[in-house]
Amino acid sequence: MNLILLIRLLTAHFIADFIFQPNVWVKEKAEKKINSKYLYLHIFIILLLTYLAAWSFSFLWGVLIITVSHFLIDVTKSYIKKNTTAILIADQSLHIIIILVCWAAYTSQFPSLKNDLYFLFNETKFWLLFLAYIIVTVPSSVLINKFTSKWTNDIDGSGDSLKSAGMWIGIIERVLILTFILQNQFGAIGFLIAAKSIFRFGETKNNNQHKVAEYILIGTLLSFSIAILVGIALDAASKLII
């Protein structure tokens, strides 16, 4: 019963913040800031859906805290000039933390949450998993970039490419591969390799860019190898601490 309230509150938040907030509202909020009529309409929707999700007059204080804090966070965000991905993540994290705190206070879950967090912070497997995912993100991108830098000058740089696209593609594929390994879904890794190979083959075949194809293949194999080796190392380390 306690958990269902949290799920309903989070559902109300995501519906109000994404589904019931069109892009035109977001743009006007960024332009007019606290004077935007859509800001107040959005906050009203937050208030309404949060109360409907809670459906309890005794939680009215929680509804008001969630609504007022949402207003303050959104107003603050509107005055930040660059609305980057980091800002979006921080914004959503604050909303979710406030919802979690209100729920925990209402359902008397603070002692349980404290014990769970303490256990997690001192759990070796958690830190191994966290370390593995950290390794396959930016550190691996830096390593691959260093290894392939000696061939960079041989690649024709005239082709169009999204900024940092290669880095993010690599990070996503390594995270997916590591996750597949931990879930013993090795067939999914083969599907990912095949999908990327088909896309890359078509991309380079049209331009007859053999050097580009070789460069991409080296980077891809390095990326996949790192993710697989980290997954194997994590599995071996986890068995040692059992």
C-alpha positions as CSV (number, residue, x, y, z in Angstrom):
1,M,0.0,0.0,0.0
2,N,2.9,2.3,0.8
3,L,4.7,1.6,-2.4
4,I,1.6,2.1,-4.6
5,L,1.3,5.7,-3.4
6,L,4.8,6.4,-4.5
7,I,4.2,4.9,-7.9
8,R,1.0,6.9,-8.3
9,L,2.8,10.1,-7.3
10,L,5.6,9.5,-9.8
11,T,3.1,8.6,-12.5
12,A,1.3,11.9,-11.9
13,H,4.5,13.8,-12.1
14,F,5.7,12.3,-15.4
15,I,2.2,12.7,-17.0
16,A,2.0,16.4,-15.9
17,D,5.7,17.2,-16.8
18,F,5.9,15.5,-20.2
19,I,2.6,14.3,-21.6
20,F,0.5,17.3,-20.5
21,Q,3.2,19.9,-21.2
22,P,3.5,20.7,-25.0
23,N,6.7,22.2,-26.4
24,V,4.9,25.5,-26.9
25,W,4.4,25.8,-23.2
26,V,8.1,25.0,-22.5
27,K,9.3,27.6,-25.0
28,E,7.0,30.3,-23.6
29,K,8.1,29.5,-20.1
30,A,11.8,29.9,-21.1
31,E,11.0,33.2,-22.9
32,K,8.5,34.9,-20.4
33,K,9.7,33.1,-17.3
34,I,7.6,33.9,-14.3
35,N,5.2,35.9,-16.4
36,S,4.3,33.0,-18.6
37,K,0.6,32.0,-18.3
38,Y,1.6,28.4,-19.2
39,L,3.8,28.2,-16.1
40,Y,0.7,28.6,-13.9
41,L,-1.4,26.3,-16.0
42,H,1.3,23.7,-15.7
43,I,1.5,24.1,-12.0
44,F,-2.3,23.8,-11.7
45,I,-2.0,20.5,-13.6
46,I,0.7,19.3,-11.2
47,L,-1.5,20.2,-8.3
48,L,-4.6,18.5,-9.7
49,L,-2.8,15.3,-10.8
50,T,-0.8,15.0,-7.6
51,Y,-3.9,15.3,-5.5
52,L,-5.8,12.8,-7.6
53,A,-2.8,10.4,-7.3
54,A,-2.7,10.7,-3.6
55,W,-6.5,10.8,-3.2
56,S,-6.2,11.6,0.5
57,F,-6.9,14.8,2.4
58,S,-4.4,13.8,5.0
59,F,-1.7,14.0,2.4
60,L,-2.7,17.6,1.3
61,W,0.4,19.0,2.9
62,G,2.5,16.7,0.7
63,V,0.6,17.8,-2.4
64,L,1.2,21.4,-1.6
65,I,4.9,20.9,-0.9
66,I,5.3,19.0,-4.2
67,T,3.4,21.7,-6.1
68,V,5.1,24.7,-4.6
69,S,8.6,23.1,-5.0
70,H,7.8,22.3,-8.6
71,F,6.9,25.9,-9.2
72,L,10.1,27.2,-7.6
73,I,12.3,24.7,-9.5
74,D,10.7,25.5,-12.8
75,V,11.0,29.2,-12.3
76,T,14.6,28.9,-11.3
77,K,15.3,26.7,-14.4
78,S,13.6,29.3,-16.7
79,Y,16.3,31.9,-15.6
80,I,19.2,29.6,-16.5
81,K,20.4,30.7,-20.0
82,K,21.5,27.3,-21.3
83,N,18.9,24.6,-20.8
84,T,21.3,21.6,-21.2
85,T,20.8,17.9,-20.7
86,A,22.5,18.3,-17.3
87,I,19.9,20.9,-16.3
88,L,17.1,18.6,-17.3
89,I,18.5,15.7,-15.3
90,A,19.0,18.0,-12.2
91,D,15.5,19.4,-12.6
92,Q,13.9,15.9,-12.8
93,S,16.1,14.6,-10.0
94,L,15.0,17.4,-7.6
95,H,11.3,16.8,-8.4
96,I,11.7,13.1,-7.8
97,I,13.7,13.5,-4.6
98,I,11.0,15.9,-3.2
99,I,8.2,13.4,-4.1
100,L,10.3,10.6,-2.4
101,V,10.8,12.6,0.8
102,C,7.1,13.6,1.1
103,W,6.1,10.0,0.5
104,A,8.7,8.7,3.1
105,A,7.5,11.2,5.7
106,Y,3.8,10.4,5.1
107,T,4.3,6.6,5.2
108,S,7.0,6.6,8.0
109,Q,9.6,5.0,5.6
110,F,12.6,7.1,6.7
111,P,14.1,4.5,9.0
112,S,13.7,1.8,6.3
113,L,15.2,4.1,3.6
114,K,18.1,5.0,5.9
115,N,18.9,1.3,6.5
116,D,18.6,0.5,2.8
117,L,20.9,3.3,1.8
118,Y,23.4,2.4,4.4
119,F,23.4,-1.2,3.3
120,L,23.7,-0.2,-0.4
121,F,26.6,2.2,0.4
122,N,28.5,-0.6,2.0
123,E,27.5,-3.3,-0.5
124,T,30.6,-4.5,-2.5
125,K,28.5,-5.8,-5.4
126,F,26.8,-2.4,-5.8
127,W,30.2,-0.7,-6.0
128,L,31.5,-3.3,-8.5
129,L,28.5,-2.7,-10.7
130,F,28.8,1.1,-10.4
131,L,32.5,0.9,-11.2
132,A,31.8,-1.3,-14.3
133,Y,29.3,1.1,-15.7
134,I,31.6,4.1,-15.1
135,I,34.5,2.3,-16.9
136,V,32.4,1.7,-20.0
137,T,31.3,5.3,-20.4
138,V,33.7,8.2,-20.6
139,P,36.9,6.4,-19.6
140,S,36.5,3.9,-22.4
141,S,35.7,6.7,-24.9
142,V,39.0,8.4,-23.9
143,L,40.9,5.2,-24.2
144,I,39.5,4.4,-27.7
145,N,40.1,7.9,-28.8
146,K,43.7,7.8,-27.8
147,F,44.2,4.4,-29.4
148,T,42.7,5.4,-32.8
149,S,44.1,9.0,-32.8
150,K,47.1,7.9,-35.0
151,W,44.6,7.1,-37.8
152,T,42.5,10.3,-37.5
153,N,44.6,12.3,-40.0
154,D,44.0,9.6,-42.6
155,I,40.2,10.1,-42.4
156,D,38.6,12.6,-44.7
157,G,37.0,15.1,-42.3
158,S,34.7,16.7,-44.9
159,G,31.8,14.4,-44.1
160,D,29.0,15.7,-42.0
161,S,28.7,14.3,-38.5
162,L,26.8,15.3,-35.3
163,K,28.9,16.8,-32.6
164,S,30.3,14.0,-30.2
165,A,27.9,11.5,-31.9
166,G,30.6,8.8,-32.1
167,M,31.4,9.1,-28.4
168,W,27.7,8.9,-27.4
169,I,27.0,6.0,-29.7
170,G,30.0,4.2,-28.2
171,I,28.9,4.9,-24.6
172,I,25.3,3.7,-25.3
173,E,26.5,0.5,-27.1
174,R,28.9,-0.4,-24.2
175,V,26.3,0.2,-21.6
176,L,23.9,-2.0,-23.5
177,I,26.5,-4.8,-24.0
178,L,27.4,-4.7,-20.3
179,T,23.7,-4.9,-19.3
180,F,23.1,-7.8,-21.8
181,I,26.1,-9.7,-20.3
182,L,24.9,-9.2,-16.7
183,Q,21.4,-10.5,-17.8
184,N,23.0,-13.4,-19.8
185,Q,21.4,-12.1,-23.0
186,F,24.3,-12.9,-25.3
187,G,22.0,-13.2,-28.3
188,A,21.1,-9.5,-27.9
189,I,24.8,-8.6,-28.2
190,G,24.9,-10.4,-31.6
191,F,21.8,-8.5,-32.7
192,L,23.4,-5.2,-31.7
193,I,26.6,-6.1,-33.6
194,A,24.7,-7.1,-36.7
195,A,22.5,-3.9,-36.6
196,K,25.5,-1.6,-36.3
197,S,27.5,-3.5,-38.9
198,I,24.7,-3.2,-41.5
199,F,24.3,0.5,-40.8
200,R,28.0,1.2,-41.0
201,F,28.5,-0.9,-44.1
202,G,25.8,1.0,-46.0
203,E,27.2,4.3,-44.7
204,T,30.7,3.6,-46.1
205,K,29.8,1.6,-49.2
206,N,28.1,4.5,-50.8
207,N,31.1,6.7,-50.6
208,N,33.7,4.0,-51.2
209,Q,35.5,5.1,-48.1
210,H,37.7,2.1,-47.2
211,K,39.8,3.9,-44.7
212,V,36.7,5.2,-42.9
213,A,35.3,1.7,-42.9
214,E,38.5,0.3,-41.3
215,Y,38.7,3.2,-38.8
216,I,35.0,2.6,-37.8
217,L,35.6,-1.2,-37.5
218,I,38.6,-0.7,-35.3
219,G,36.7,1.6,-33.0
220,T,33.7,-0.6,-32.9
221,L,35.7,-3.8,-32.1
222,L,37.6,-1.9,-29.3
223,S,34.3,-0.6,-27.9
224,F,32.7,-4.0,-27.9
225,S,35.8,-5.7,-26.5
226,I,36.1,-3.3,-23.6
227,A,32.4,-3.8,-22.7
228,I,32.7,-7.6,-22.9
229,L,35.9,-7.7,-20.9
230,V,34.5,-5.4,-18.2
231,G,31.4,-7.7,-18.0
232,I,33.5,-10.8,-17.7
233,A,35.7,-9.2,-15.0
234,L,32.6,-8.0,-13.1
235,D,31.1,-11.5,-13.2
236,A,34.3,-13.1,-12.0
237,A,34.7,-10.5,-9.2
238,S,31.1,-11.0,-8.1
239,K,31.7,-14.8,-7.8
240,L,34.8,-14.2,-5.7
241,I,32.9,-12.2,-3.1
242,I,30.0,-14.6,-2.7
